[in-house]
Amino acid sequence: MPKRILQGKVVSDKNDKTVTVLVERRFTHPVMKKTVRSSKKYRAHDEANACQIGDVVRIRECRPVSKNKCWEVVTDASLEA
């Protein structure tokens, strides 16, 4: 089964090797037929502590790293492999 990849903005990098990523999605409301924005925060593993607040990053599903982390930050090199 392929792993999901999401794109979002880093909103916190205070923890060691962890970033909080805000992922926003847009969809049409089934009744109102209006575009609705919905967002969710994910905690992702950042091994190199390379991400900073405001960066737009891609995250990929992975095995659970801790209680709250089951996503990892994807670099361009790991996408090609």
Secondary structure as GFF3:
##gff-version 3
##sequence-region A 1 81
A	DSSP	beta_strand	5	12	.	.	.	ID=ss1
A	DSSP	beta_strand	18	28	.	.	.	ID=ss2
A	DSSP	beta_strand	35	45	.	.	.	ID=ss3
A	DSSP	beta_strand	56	61	.	.	.	ID=ss4
A	DSSP	beta_strand	71	74	.	.	.	ID=ss5
A	DSSP	alpha_helix	76	80	.	.	.	ID=ss6
###
